[in-house]
Amino acid sequence: MKLLVLDGNSILNRAFYGIKLLTTKDGHYPNALVGFLNIFQKLRDQTEPDRIAGGHCVRYESADIPPQGLCGL
């Protein structure tokens, strides 16, 4: 069995800053989504995995959550 594991945070960051600035009619920036899907499809086609797993690290600035956020839980 071939497993493809994705680091969503890294790919989203790379995707947003790695392609030219895109905007929708509403003024939103879809760079991260468009770039992520392009990278995902390319990796999926190259590796042809049986299963895919991914994660995304979220950090919050709040008194209720420790400074390191939710990463690593």
VENWO-V297291 format. One record per residue. N is the residue number from 1. RES is the residue in one letter. SS is DSSP state (h for helix, s for strand, l for the rest). OMEGA is omega in whole degrees, 0 to 359 (NA if undefined). D_LAST is the distance of its C-alpha to the last C-alpha in whole Angstrom. Layout:
n=<N N>
res=<RES RES>
ss=<SS SS>
omega=<OMEGA OMEGA>
d_last=<D_LAST D_LAST>
This chain:
n=<1 2 3 4 5 6 7 8 9 10 11 12 13 14 15 16 17 18 19 20 21 22 23 24 25 26 27 28 29 30 31 32 33 34 35 36 37 38 39 40 41 42 43 44 45 46 47 48 49 50 51 52 53 54 55 56 57 58 59 60 61 62 63 64 65 66 67 68 69 70 71 72 73>
res=<M K L L V L D G N S I L N R A F Y G I K L L T T K D G H Y P N A L V G F L N I F Q K L R D Q T E P D R I A G G H C V R Y E S A D I P P Q G L C G L>
ss=<l l s s s s s h h h h h h h h h h h l l l l l l l l l l l l h h h h h h h h h h h h h h h h h l l l s s s s s l l l l l l l l l l l l l l l l l l>
omega=<179 182 175 180 183 171 186 181 181 181 178 179 179 182 183 184 185 179 181 183 178 176 175 178 180 180 177 181 182 183 185 182 180 180 179 181 177 180 180 181 179 179 180 180 181 187 182 183 174 180 179 176 180 179 179 182 180 177 181 173 183 178 182 183 180 183 181 176 183 181 176 178 NA>
d_last=<26 25 21 21 17 17 15 15 15 17 20 20 21 23 25 25 27 29 31 34 33 33 34 35 38 36 34 31 29 28 28 24 25 28 27 23 26 28 26 24 28 29 26 27 30 30 28 29 26 26 22 20 16 14 11 11 10 11 12 14 17 17 18 15 12 12 13 10 9 6 6 4 0>
